[in-house]
Structure formats: C-alpha cells, structure tokens
Amino acid sequence: MKALLVLEDGKTFEGISLGVTGNTQGEVVFNTGMTGYQEILTDPSYAGQIVTLTYPLIGNYGINEDDGESRDVQVRGLIVHETSDMPSNWRSRKTLHAYLTEKSIVAIQGIDTRALTRHLRGDGVKMGTITTNETAEEAISRLQASPRYDSVELNRLVTTENTYLWNRQSTSPDVYDPTSKPTEKFRVAVIDCGVKYNILRSLALLNCETVVFPCTATHAEILSCNPHGVMLSPGPGDPSHLGYLVETVRRIVGIKPIMGVCLGNQILGSVFGSRTFKLKFGHRGSNHPIKDLNTGKVYITSQNHGYAVDPDALKDGMEVAHINLNDGTVEGLKHKELPIFSIQYHPEASPGPKDSMFFFEEFVRSFT
C-alpha cells in the first residue's frame, strides 16, 4: 500500500506502508547507526518522534526477545529505505514488519532516506506525519493542528507508574518492597524520565540493586530507600518542562552522590544555574566523538539527544568536563567539590560502543 511522509514545510516523500496502516505524527529525526534498530525502537528517549534510520537496509537480523530497552516500542513512527523480509539470526523470532504490526506502529519504507537526512541536516528537524489514508494536503492540515514536539512534556508518558526493583537476577521490573533490605552490596535510586534497561543491567553487574522511581517522586520518597547514590536517567522532550524535577534534584545535592545520563546531564546543568537550547538536528547514532577535558582522551559514544547545556551559565562549582568534537557542545559536567557528574551520551550503549561504560564504575567508587 502506498504511504506518504509529509513534513511541516510541505516536502513530501512517497513510499510503501510498513507496519500498520493509518497515520501518525511527531518530530522527524535521524539516527546514523548501522545496527541496533530494536534498541532504538524501544528507547524511551525517542518518545514523540518519528525516527529515520540512515543505513539503507534494516531488519536483516530480525527481532529477538532480549534486546528491548523498555516495556514497549516508544517511537511514534519509523522511516527506512528498505527492510528485509527474510531475517537471518539464531535469536530472531520475527521480522521487523511483523514486530511493527504487532505494536501498532505506522511506518514507511521505499523512500530516499539520504535525501531526507540531507534536508533535515540543512533545515533542522521538523514535525512530520506518515499516512496511508490521506492526501498530502489533508496530512499537512492535520499536522498543523497537532501539538508540536516541544510543547508537550513526554517524560510522564514514559516514566514508570510504580516504583520497582532491579538486580542481577532481573530480566524485567520486579516488585519493590520498601521494607526490604538490599540484596546487593550497593543500592542506587534511579529517577526514571525514560530509563533504558541496559543502564539497570550495567549497574547490576557492579553489585548495585536499583530502585526505580517515577520522575514525579519527591526527594523524600527517593531518599527513603536509603540509596548509596542517585542516578538521573535519560528521557525525551524539552527539559524546560521539568522544573519540578530540577527542584527535586536540588534538594538531593550534597546529600548523596549523583550521576546524570543524557537528559540527566541537562537536569544537573539546570540545577547549577544553566539553561538548555535546542540543537539544529541533534546527535543520534553510535559514532559520536567526545573529548574528556581533564585527561585529553577521546571516546566514541552512543548518543540520542536534541538539546544541549549552555556552558556559560554554569555556577556554584559545576564545570564542563566533556565536549563534542563535531560541534563543540557540552557532553559532560563535573562538580569541583561534590561527588556529582553527568554525561550527555549513553555509557550503557545498546546500541553502540562501550568505550564509556567505565563511568558506571566511577559512580560506584563515589559511594565509598
């Protein structure tokens, strides 16, 4: 069946329907990774977005039961050049098309994703819609009447409804009993703004039990589990909507060690006087170089964010620790005195390189 991708500026691409028929809308972004489409689809940081995968052939190793990074597919839609209907991998259980259909995701294939990516790089990310049942004119009219990505707080849509537990035995969220004693050497409180499961798995490998709280939890609720440290998770959307979370974290500063990942970096920047601004087309992929300003080392990192911290407004002892070597934006912060640091990229990978997983170890060392 024919499908259309229509952008807010009127640019239209015609392709073939993938997944279910109908229509969807969201901010159209692109990811430059060659693999990891299942992790991308289930990454909560993509909530509210339609993701373009720039690698031309997607789905050739199918979908498996192990690589989901959250409880469900999080993207609003998917754009690919070509999918494979004959996947080959010993873990594969279904095709990408079958998976998208099962999850009721509207997607499109058969378009020139290189041309689309060049357009987004040149003009910046845009709102867009995929449709199988409208003309281009009808689609753009509906799109213009829809809320913009930046106008909605998406974190409450992807956060956990109930506090849960994760340890080395977990493969999915476990029930948290607030009267229970830790089962591991350390306990970490995670504020879930859109956490990926591999963050929890990575901490479990370091003998950390994690108690995962909704992003709306109060500082008293978070500290009630008596954690050794607090982690601020990644997540979607414009961080300017999260003033309530900035205040929550401000009340934890100086009480417990804190580590922020991606959106967590932006939250900590806001706690220490800074503000965030939107990038033209964001950083999304698994080959972004960052430089550690303290050691001079360069790491190749997995990234997924559309906002950055303004370095000039930082105060109260917080300073820039890492920068992006492509555009010079802030990629990490570190406090001069307190055990508080954050990184704008994803140390847990999934997908992507594991160059920066040692930051989890640095966080755990701050407990003692």
Number of C-alpha atoms within 10 A of each C-alpha: 10 15 26 25 28 25 24 17 11 13 13 17 19 18 22 17 22 26 21 18 20 16 20 21 26 25 22 29 27 26 20 16 19 17 20 18 23 22 21 26 24 21 28 28 28 26 26 24 25 28 24 23 27 22 16 15 14 22 22 18 22 25 22 17 10 11 17 21 22 20 15 13 23 24 21 24 31 25 27 23 20 20 20 15 16 13 18 14 12 9 12 16 16 17 21 26 21 17 18 19 16 11 14 16 23 27 33 31 24 19 20 17 21 15 12 21 22 12 14 17 15 11 12 15 20 21 22 28 27 33 25 23 15 15 13 21 11 12 25 23 12 13 21 12 8 12 12 16 20 15 11 13 16 23 25 17 15 23 21 21 13 11 21 19 20 24 24 18 10 13 12 14 18 15 12 15 12 12 7 8 10 17 12 14 11 18 26 28 25 28 27 27 29 28 26 25 22 20 23 26 20 19 24 22 13 15 16 24 26 29 28 27 22 21 24 19 16 17 15 11 12 24 17 11 19 14 20 20 24 27 23 27 24 29 28 28 24 22 25 17 15 18 12 14 23 20 15 19 20 16 14 17 16 12 13 18 22 27 27 27 25 26 31 26 27 33 29 30 29 26 23 19 15 18 20 18 14 14 14 15 20 19 25 21 23 25 17 19 16 25 20 16 13 9 9 10 10 16 18 17 25 26 25 24 24 20 23 23 26 18 18 11 15 20 15 11 11 23 19 24 19 25 21 21 15 10 9 11 19 22 25 27 26 21 17 12 10 16 20 23 26 29 25 31 28 26 24 26 22 24 23 21 18 17 16 18 17 12 16 17 14 13 21 21 11 16 16 5
